[in-house]
């Protein structure tokens, strides 16, 4: 029998008890992995084991695909009307809403993000996403095309069947929602791998999906490692689409697997090194506010983090002064403390990776303005860090760090900043701060980024597409644009 995770939260921001099975969720049941092994889930605030979850294997992925195929052919897909699919997703969203505090506490527990951030942003955003796509479930339509009176030609957008999904550890619940909602709404069935570091909310939502009445097999969650479960999903010959959010390095491997197997339809949301451009005439108070949120939110563990902050010469000194003051005021600590803004990094692996980048910056001659050290004596906490005096060839300027580390760079004019901002292999996001609307739009249009914010940073909405250019990914998630990858077009022609 799979392990039952029981935990009593007794914190200043949340008090409550959780208890649920942590097995693989296959065909509507929680089961042990075929190998009988488990994976420890670690609390990043102290490095101690929280619980264990079942470890999936290739065999378990096969079983999940079997269940998903059976469900697609019998109770889901074109066998289940869109309005019914929408109602079931709506029930799931309502159950998640009832369990908002519990889900936020689980996110804080295994991810390390502040409970208040998870409760006010992550959980409501995940619920909103599911409700948004629930509304699309009965609105997928084709077209009739006029050809001749003797010929009847029409198109249908039809679900693919079994889709594979692999999600990261930085926004576990939100990415779970981003993946399953459009897939299920359009009639596909899902085999999903959450991160082995942060599996708890995905497993808990499976319990809620079962309570909501989801037919067995339409949603399957196989916890495990990337080189086993992730690899099995990527190469599986009966999975015809894969959606992945994570690093560019792993994204390349998934594309390779898709090409070597069955030419899967691939959606990739990958890394970033996003520029935040602040012109002389910007509202400095707002620019500093959004810059701090843009780089230090979620411990800097965000693909769209504005890790390159470009400041025009005329306000460089004043911006740096204010940005420094605001960054120093960040409360780093226990995710369950009321005033915590920045918690620990998600794991020892990620902590070491970030500290390695900080060491690289020092060795390459960059100047640490603030931070650059461990925070506290236990757990995976890192001080908010600002580097100055960098050059474009430094690793901290070129590569995604995925931590609370920023570089502040001076620029002269529009031509200079467009050149610097686009000098990256990534193209996920960017921002422009200025009171000049013409300059804002002109500059924004020259940036090679999937999303460009003006006088704000990081805002999102379920009906707004998200994705990148270049090595930041392929395709778009969220909004109507996300649907096309799940319901390819079929053409039918008949002589009348």
DOTOR-50061 format. One line per field, with one value per residue (C-alpha): residue number from 1; residue in three letters; x, y, z. Coordinates in steps of 0.05 Angstrom, whole numbers, plus 5000, padded with zeros to 4 digits. Example, Ala and Ser with C-alpha at 12.3 -4.5 7.8 and 13.67 -1.06 7.14 Angstrom:
! DOTOR-50061
num	c(1;2)
residuo	c(ALA;SER)
X	c(5246;5273)
Y	c(4910;4979)
Z	c(5156;5143)
This chain:
! DOTOR-50061
num	c(1;2;3;4;5;6;7;8;9;10;11;12;13;14;15;16;17;18;19;20;21;22;23;24;25;26;27;28;29;30;31;32;33;34;35;36;37;38;39;40;41;42;43;44;45;46;47;48;49;50;51;52;53;54;55;56;57;58;59;60;61;62;63;64;65;66;67;68;69;70;71;72;73;74;75;76;77;78;79;80;81;82;83;84;85;86;87;88;89;90;91;92;93;94;95;96;97;98;99;100;101;102;103;104;105;106;107;108;109;110;111;112;113;114;115;116;117;118;119;120;121;122;123;124;125;126;127;128;129;130;131;132;133;134;135;136;137;138;139;140;141;142;143;144;145;146;147;148;149;150;151;152;153;154;155;156;157;158;159;160;161;162;163;164;165;166;167;168;169;170;171;172;173;174;175;176;177;178;179;180;181;182;183;184;185;186;187;188;189;190;191;192;193;194;195;196;197;198;199;200;201;202;203;204;205;206;207;208;209;210;211;212;213;214;215;216;217;218;219;220;221;222;223;224;225;226;227;228;229;230;231;232;233;234;235;236;237;238;239;240;241;242;243;244;245;246;247;248;249;250;251;252;253;254;255;256;257;258;259;260;261;262;263;264;265;266;267;268;269;270;271;272;273;274;275;276;277;278;279;280;281;282;283;284;285;286;287;288;289;290;291;292;293;294;295;296;297;298;299;300;301;302;303;304;305;306;307;308;309;310;311;312;313;314;315;316;317;318;319;320;321;322;323;324;325;326;327;328;329;330;331;332;333;334;335;336;337;338;339;340;341;342;343;344;345;346;347;348;349;350;351;352;353;354;355;356;357;358;359;360;361;362;363;364;365;366;367;368;369;370;371;372;373;374;375;376;377;378;379;380;381;382;383;384;385;386;387;388;389;390;391;392;393;394;395;396;397;398;399;400;401;402;403;404;405;406;407;408;409;410;411;412;413;414;415;416;417;418;419;420;421;422;423;424;425;426;427;428;429;430;431;432;433;434;435;436;437;438;439;440;441;442;443;444;445;446;447;448;449;450;451;452;453;454;455;456;457;458;459;460;461;462;463;464;465;466;467;468;469;470;471;472;473;474;475;476;477;478;479;480;481;482;483;484;485;486;487;488;489;490;491;492;493;494;495;496)
residuo	c(UNK;UNK;UNK;UNK;UNK;UNK;UNK;UNK;UNK;UNK;UNK;UNK;UNK;UNK;UNK;UNK;UNK;UNK;UNK;UNK;UNK;UNK;UNK;UNK;UNK;UNK;UNK;UNK;UNK;UNK;UNK;UNK;UNK;UNK;UNK;UNK;UNK;UNK;UNK;UNK;UNK;UNK;UNK;UNK;UNK;UNK;UNK;UNK;UNK;UNK;UNK;UNK;UNK;UNK;UNK;UNK;UNK;UNK;UNK;UNK;UNK;UNK;UNK;UNK;UNK;UNK;UNK;UNK;UNK;UNK;UNK;UNK;UNK;UNK;UNK;UNK;UNK;UNK;UNK;UNK;UNK;UNK;UNK;UNK;UNK;UNK;UNK;UNK;UNK;UNK;UNK;UNK;UNK;UNK;UNK;UNK;UNK;UNK;UNK;UNK;UNK;UNK;UNK;UNK;UNK;UNK;UNK;UNK;UNK;UNK;UNK;UNK;UNK;UNK;UNK;UNK;UNK;UNK;UNK;UNK;UNK;UNK;UNK;UNK;UNK;UNK;UNK;UNK;UNK;UNK;UNK;UNK;UNK;UNK;UNK;UNK;UNK;UNK;UNK;UNK;UNK;UNK;UNK;UNK;UNK;UNK;UNK;UNK;UNK;UNK;UNK;UNK;UNK;UNK;UNK;UNK;UNK;UNK;UNK;UNK;UNK;UNK;UNK;UNK;UNK;UNK;UNK;UNK;UNK;UNK;UNK;UNK;UNK;UNK;UNK;UNK;UNK;UNK;UNK;UNK;UNK;UNK;UNK;UNK;UNK;UNK;UNK;UNK;UNK;UNK;UNK;UNK;UNK;UNK;UNK;UNK;UNK;UNK;UNK;UNK;UNK;UNK;UNK;UNK;UNK;UNK;UNK;UNK;UNK;UNK;UNK;UNK;UNK;UNK;UNK;UNK;UNK;UNK;UNK;UNK;UNK;UNK;UNK;UNK;UNK;UNK;UNK;UNK;UNK;UNK;UNK;UNK;UNK;UNK;UNK;UNK;UNK;UNK;UNK;UNK;UNK;UNK;UNK;UNK;UNK;UNK;UNK;UNK;UNK;UNK;UNK;UNK;UNK;UNK;UNK;UNK;UNK;UNK;UNK;UNK;UNK;UNK;UNK;UNK;UNK;UNK;UNK;UNK;UNK;UNK;UNK;UNK;UNK;UNK;UNK;UNK;UNK;UNK;UNK;UNK;UNK;UNK;UNK;UNK;UNK;UNK;UNK;UNK;UNK;UNK;UNK;UNK;UNK;UNK;UNK;UNK;UNK;UNK;UNK;UNK;UNK;UNK;UNK;UNK;UNK;UNK;UNK;UNK;UNK;UNK;UNK;UNK;UNK;UNK;UNK;UNK;UNK;UNK;UNK;UNK;UNK;UNK;UNK;UNK;UNK;UNK;UNK;UNK;UNK;UNK;UNK;UNK;UNK;UNK;UNK;UNK;UNK;UNK;UNK;UNK;UNK;UNK;UNK;UNK;UNK;UNK;UNK;UNK;UNK;UNK;UNK;UNK;UNK;UNK;UNK;UNK;UNK;UNK;UNK;UNK;UNK;UNK;UNK;UNK;UNK;UNK;UNK;UNK;UNK;UNK;UNK;UNK;UNK;UNK;UNK;UNK;UNK;UNK;UNK;UNK;UNK;UNK;UNK;UNK;UNK;UNK;UNK;UNK;UNK;UNK;UNK;UNK;UNK;UNK;UNK;UNK;UNK;UNK;UNK;UNK;UNK;UNK;UNK;UNK;UNK;UNK;UNK;UNK;UNK;UNK;UNK;UNK;UNK;UNK;UNK;UNK;UNK;UNK;UNK;UNK;UNK;UNK;UNK;UNK;UNK;UNK;UNK;UNK;UNK;UNK;UNK;UNK;UNK;UNK;UNK;UNK;UNK;UNK;UNK;UNK;UNK;UNK;UNK;UNK;UNK;UNK;UNK;UNK;UNK;UNK;UNK;UNK;UNK;UNK;UNK;UNK;UNK;UNK;UNK;UNK;UNK;UNK;UNK;UNK;UNK;UNK;UNK;UNK;UNK;UNK;UNK;UNK;UNK;UNK;UNK;UNK;UNK;UNK;UNK;UNK;UNK;UNK;UNK;UNK;UNK;UNK;UNK;UNK;UNK;UNK;UNK;UNK;UNK;UNK;UNK;UNK)
X	c(5000;5025;5047;4995;5024;4998;5022;4998;5010;5015;5042;5026;4992;4960;4936;4908;4920;4930;4927;4928;4956;5020;5018;5019;4950;4934;4865;4831;4869;4929;4979;5051;5103;5119;5188;5162;5210;5197;5225;5238;5208;5252;5235;5281;5279;5319;5338;5296;5250;5177;5149;5160;5121;5117;5170;5145;5180;5174;5125;5081;5081;5058;5001;4982;4980;4937;4888;4889;4877;4819;4787;4796;4761;4703;4688;4726;4747;4689;4650;4640;4604;4643;4593;4603;4678;4671;4626;4676;4734;4690;4677;4752;4764;4711;4741;4810;4779;4751;4821;4859;4896;4915;4942;4981;5011;5033;5065;5103;5123;5158;5175;5195;5156;5122;5053;5023;5048;5022;4954;4945;4975;4992;4929;4879;4916;4912;4838;4826;4863;4821;4756;4778;4791;4728;4691;4724;4704;4640;4664;4713;4685;4704;4683;4644;4679;4644;4674;4621;4548;4568;4619;4611;4676;4684;4736;4736;4785;4792;4829;4895;4885;4937;4983;5045;5061;5122;5121;5175;5185;5182;5106;5081;5007;5002;5040;4997;4936;4967;4979;4918;4864;4870;4885;4825;4778;4792;4779;4849;4872;4935;4996;5034;5100;5108;5176;5204;5222;5151;5099;5051;5001;4995;4979;4931;4893;4886;4847;4803;4794;4770;4722;4697;4678;4732;4725;4783;4841;4830;4882;4942;5000;5065;5116;5188;5254;5267;5313;5261;5190;5205;5245;5190;5137;5182;5197;5129;5101;5028;5035;5025;5035;5081;5080;5141;5160;5232;5303;5326;5375;5319;5275;5327;5326;5250;5252;5304;5261;5200;5239;5268;5201;5137;5146;5104;5070;5115;5102;5162;5163;5237;5288;5298;5346;5296;5316;5282;5294;5286;5291;5310;5238;5209;5171;5228;5185;5145;5207;5241;5178;5170;5245;5246;5184;5211;5276;5266;5195;5192;5265;5285;5263;5222;5234;5212;5254;5282;5354;5384;5365;5385;5385;5394;5454;5415;5381;5430;5457;5389;5357;5414;5407;5332;5337;5391;5350;5288;5328;5361;5292;5269;5251;5285;5263;5210;5156;5104;5124;5074;5126;5169;5179;5235;5240;5294;5315;5278;5335;5408;5421;5391;5425;5493;5479;5462;5522;5564;5540;5556;5626;5633;5613;5666;5720;5703;5711;5640;5628;5580;5540;5498;5487;5525;5524;5484;5428;5426;5458;5409;5366;5377;5371;5410;5415;5384;5444;5461;5521;5552;5610;5594;5607;5566;5612;5604;5563;5520;5500;5490;5461;5397;5414;5344;5357;5356;5413;5410;5458;5449;5476;5480;5458;5460;5401;5348;5394;5443;5391;5357;5424;5442;5373;5370;5440;5417;5399;5333;5270;5217;5200;5221;5197;5202;5193;5181;5128;5136;5083;5115;5182;5151;5116;5173;5224;5178;5166;5241;5252;5254;5210;5146;5118;5136;5108;5105;5111;5098;5127;5103;5028;4989;4918;4887;4863;4931;4981;5050;5112;5178;5223;5290;5314;5258;5210;5161;5086;5042;5006;4945;4890;4856;4925;4939;4881;4908;4964;4912;4859;4893;4852;4819;4787;4728;4701;4641;4606;4533)
Y	c(5000;5070;5116;5161;5229;5261;5329;5379;5451;5497;5562;5636;5637;5568;5516;5451;5377;5343;5268;5235;5177;5192;5136;5141;5161;5112;5095;5132;5094;5109;5053;5035;5040;4975;4974;4984;5042;5112;5182;5226;5295;5345;5409;5462;5504;5452;5396;5344;5293;5311;5246;5197;5187;5126;5123;5109;5070;5056;5001;5050;5099;5041;5026;5100;5103;5040;5073;5139;5104;5064;5127;5166;5111;5102;5158;5219;5250;5252;5205;5260;5324;5388;5416;5356;5362;5435;5419;5368;5418;5470;5422;5411;5486;5494;5439;5470;5536;5502;5475;5540;5544;5471;5474;5538;5504;5444;5490;5526;5461;5425;5484;5536;5594;5640;5615;5683;5686;5617;5633;5700;5685;5613;5578;5630;5633;5557;5558;5614;5576;5513;5554;5591;5528;5495;5550;5530;5457;5464;5519;5482;5487;5477;5510;5494;5517;5534;5496;5471;5453;5380;5379;5386;5408;5420;5420;5394;5406;5337;5316;5280;5225;5212;5271;5271;5329;5345;5402;5438;5451;5527;5535;5464;5475;5531;5491;5431;5473;5504;5434;5393;5446;5457;5383;5357;5412;5393;5320;5292;5246;5260;5225;5276;5276;5327;5346;5296;5356;5384;5329;5342;5390;5349;5287;5324;5353;5282;5266;5326;5306;5238;5272;5316;5254;5251;5185;5136;5143;5214;5242;5200;5226;5186;5213;5196;5220;5253;5199;5145;5171;5234;5194;5142;5196;5231;5167;5133;5112;5118;5188;5235;5303;5327;5392;5410;5468;5470;5482;5492;5434;5385;5416;5397;5325;5322;5348;5296;5241;5265;5262;5193;5163;5183;5257;5280;5348;5388;5449;5475;5532;5539;5586;5660;5717;5772;5845;5899;5966;6030;6096;6164;6188;6127;6132;6110;6088;6042;6018;5998;5964;5921;5907;5877;5835;5815;5785;5766;5738;5662;5664;5684;5616;5639;5630;5702;5733;5801;5781;5834;5903;5958;6030;6092;6134;6194;6157;6100;6124;6142;6078;6036;6072;6058;5988;5972;5998;5959;5895;5900;5906;5839;5791;5724;5666;5616;5609;5606;5672;5728;5777;5730;5751;5704;5632;5580;5554;5490;5441;5431;5420;5487;5522;5496;5516;5588;5594;5567;5624;5675;5647;5650;5724;5739;5701;5735;5804;5827;5867;5842;5903;5867;5795;5738;5695;5642;5668;5634;5569;5516;5504;5530;5605;5655;5730;5775;5790;5848;5847;5910;5922;5863;5850;5812;5752;5735;5674;5713;5758;5704;5644;5632;5630;5615;5647;5714;5743;5804;5844;5920;5948;6020;6040;6103;6106;6066;6037;6015;5982;5944;5915;5896;5868;5823;5798;5731;5662;5669;5707;5694;5762;5834;5900;5974;6030;6100;6154;6164;6120;6124;6103;6047;6017;6028;5996;5939;5921;5915;5865;5792;5766;5728;5777;5850;5888;5964;5999;5933;5864;5792;5803;5745;5723;5658;5687;5717;5672;5658;5631;5651;5660;5629;5580;5600;5551;5530;5545;5582;5564;5598;5634;5610;5601;5542;5502;5491;5444;5399;5396;5391;5406;5351;5363;5323;5326;5290;5289;5305)
Z	c(5000;4984;5041;5073;5087;5150;5174;5226;5209;5269;5241;5249;5181;5176;5226;5200;5187;5121;5108;5040;5000;4962;4911;4836;4809;4753;4727;4784;4839;4882;4875;4891;4836;4801;4832;4903;4914;4940;4934;4994;4993;5029;5067;5038;5101;5140;5092;5130;5098;5099;5071;5015;4950;4905;4851;4781;4726;4651;4669;4708;4649;4605;4654;4656;4580;4578;4626;4588;4521;4549;4579;4514;4475;4524;4573;4549;4483;4433;4478;4530;4510;4520;4569;4614;4610;4630;4689;4716;4710;4744;4802;4809;4811;4865;4907;4900;4923;4985;5000;4984;5050;5050;4979;4995;5056;5016;4964;5019;5052;4995;4950;5002;4975;5024;5045;5035;4964;4949;4980;4946;4878;4860;4884;4859;4792;4785;4800;4751;4697;4706;4705;4643;4603;4631;4594;4529;4533;4493;4446;4402;4331;4259;4194;4132;4068;4003;3944;3895;3901;3892;3948;4023;4057;4131;4186;4257;4314;4346;4409;4399;4450;4504;4518;4562;4607;4649;4698;4739;4813;4815;4809;4821;4828;4776;4723;4739;4722;4660;4633;4651;4640;4564;4553;4590;4567;4494;4507;4513;4569;4609;4635;4677;4714;4770;4795;4845;4889;4894;4881;4939;4909;4844;4885;4930;4870;4842;4906;4892;4819;4842;4890;4833;4793;4741;4703;4716;4669;4642;4691;4710;4752;4755;4804;4788;4761;4695;4669;4680;4680;4640;4590;4584;4570;4519;4479;4487;4420;4443;4470;4411;4444;4499;4537;4579;4624;4649;4628;4556;4565;4581;4528;4475;4500;4496;4424;4408;4439;4400;4335;4350;4371;4336;4318;4377;4375;4423;4466;4505;4555;4573;4603;4601;4614;4611;4604;4646;4612;4653;4616;4646;4648;4684;4748;4793;4851;4807;4768;4833;4859;4796;4790;4860;4846;4778;4803;4876;4875;4883;4906;4836;4812;4753;4679;4666;4722;4701;4717;4671;4694;4646;4672;4628;4648;4674;4731;4743;4810;4838;4815;4843;4910;4915;4887;4938;4996;4973;4962;5031;5063;5036;5092;5079;5124;5144;5089;5144;5177;5163;5136;5095;5023;5003;5026;5013;4945;4928;4939;4955;4881;4863;4922;4899;4827;4846;4891;4834;4790;4845;4851;4775;4776;4828;4790;4724;4756;4770;4833;4886;4907;4959;4979;4948;5011;5047;5092;5160;5181;5157;5097;5027;5037;4994;5005;4951;4907;4860;4813;4782;4733;4688;4615;4563;4563;4637;4654;4703;4645;4592;4629;4667;4742;4768;4835;4872;4831;4786;4745;4738;4673;4647;4577;4534;4486;4451;4398;4452;4496;4440;4420;4491;4509;4447;4458;4488;4465;4502;4485;4538;4568;4575;4604;4587;4637;4610;4611;4536;4504;4435;4461;4502;4442;4393;4440;4459;4386;4374;4431;4413;4470;4475;4526;4536;4596;4597;4665;4702;4706;4710;4704;4675;4662;4639;4573;4556;4518;4545;4512;4482;4421;4406;4459;4507;4475;4422;4422;4471;4534;4564;4526;4462;4430;4476;4448;4378;4402;4434;4379;4310;4249;4208;4140;4113;4042;4013;3946;3954)
